[in-house]
Amino acid sequence: MPEIISNSKDPRFARLSNLQERHFIFKGVACSSIEGVLQAFKCPDPEKQKEMCLLYGKEAQQSGQIYEWKKDRLMHWQGQQYKRGTPEYNQMVSNLFDAAANANGSTLLTDLLATEHEDLQHSIGKTYQYRTVLTTNDFLFHMYRLRSRAYREKEK
């Protein structure tokens, strides 16, 4: 069964990876991938965050590895702190996925429709929320949520 990973043999699923280059604006900051923003959440410096948001691919994935956030579970966005696992943080992540989907010229919803009604799988992520900025379940929740939205919009 195809899996959402950047090097998937099925390009429909590879395009759904957080590492995929996607240009959008998130809360006033130019971004080039969902992963760049997720990694930027670990960084307390707003200017450095802007740089990280412009990254995609493996470079984005590795950009946040130097930051220690797990002990205090603090995430950051442009000068504000968010505790990992709180409703406020979860809403910020929802807003991130929405920003990527809503961007002018975004293909995220089209990419999700291309998977039709196939099961979405992503086994390489972590499941414990205090060890990752986005759990596998969180990621799949947003993929299914946005795919359902894409189908509703298609039927209009």
N, C-alpha and C positions, 0 to 999 in steps of 0.2 A: 504494500500500500504506500503511495507517495507520502512524503513527509515534508513539512515546511522547514527547509534548511537552505542556506544560500547556494550550496553545491548540489542541490537535488537534480537528478537526471531528468525530471519533469519540470520544464521551465515555468509551468503554471504555478507550481509550488515554490520554486526558487524565487519568483518575483514577490512572494508574500513575506519573505524574510525581512526582519528588522534592519538587516545590513544593506538591503536594496537601496540604491540611490533614488531618492524622492525629494523633490524641492517643494517646500511649503514654509509658511510662517507660523510659528508657535508663540503666542503671547508677545508679538512684536519682534521676535528674533528669527532671522533667516536660518533655515535648516536644510540639510541635504539627506537626512535619513532619520528614521525613528530611533535607531540605535545610538546615533550621535547625541540625541536629546536624553535618552535614558542614561547614558554614561555621564552626561553633563550634570544630571541630578546629583551625582556624588560629589561634585566640585563646589566649594563654597564661593569661589571667585566669579562674579557675574561676567567679567570680560573674558576670562578663560572659557566659561561656559559657551559664550558666543562662538569662540573658535572651535570648540568641540562639536557644536551643533552643525558645523559645516562639513564634518567628516562623514564618511560612509564606508561600508565594507569592513574589512578586518581592522583598518586604522581606527574607525569609530569604536569598534568592539574593545580594542585595547586601550583606548584613550583614558578610560576611567579607572583602570586597574591600580593606579598609584594612590588612589584616595581611600582612606580608612573611614568607613561609614557604618560598618556592621555593629560595632560596640554600642554606639549611641543610637543607631538606626535613623540618623538624620539625613534627609535629602534636602537639596537646595534648589531654588529657582529664582534667579535675578534678585538676590538679597533676602528672600523669604526662606524660612526653614519649614520643613514638613517632616513629621515622624512617619517612617515607613509603616504601612499597614493601617493608617488612619483614613477615615472617610475623605479628608481633605487631599491627602496624597492620591488616593484612588481616583478622585474626581480629576485631579491634574493629569493622571495617566489617561483617563477617558478623553479629556480635552486634547491630549497629544494625538491620540489615534484619530479623533474627529478632525483635527487640523490637517493631518496627513491625507485624510479621505476627502476633505472639502476643498483642498487647494485647487486653484485654477489649473486645469490641465492634468490633475491627478489621475492616475490609472488604478489606484488602489481598489476602488469599488469594481471596476471592470475586471481587474485581476482576480478578485474574489468570485465574481460571477463565472469566470472561466473554469473554476473548480466545480461548477454545477452543484450538485448536492452530495458530493463526496465527503467522507469523513475527513476532518482536518486533524493532522497529527503533528506533534512537535515534541520529540522525546529527549532532545539534547539540553533542554533547559532545566533549571532547578525547581523544586516544588516547595521549598520552605521559604516563606516571604522575607525572613531576616537574613537570608544568604544571597539574595538577588534583588535587583530593582524591579524585576518583572518575572513572576513565576510562569511556568508553563501553562497553568490553568488560567492565569490572568490574560496571557497572550491569546490563548485559544478563545477565551470569552470575548475578547475584542474582535477577533477575526469572525467569529460566528455572529456577533452583534452587527458588525458592519456588513456582512454578507446578507443577513436578513433585511437590513435597510436597503441594500442594493436591489434585492428582489422586489421589495415594496415599491421603490421608486421606478423600477422597470415596468411594473404593472400599471402605473398611472397613465 
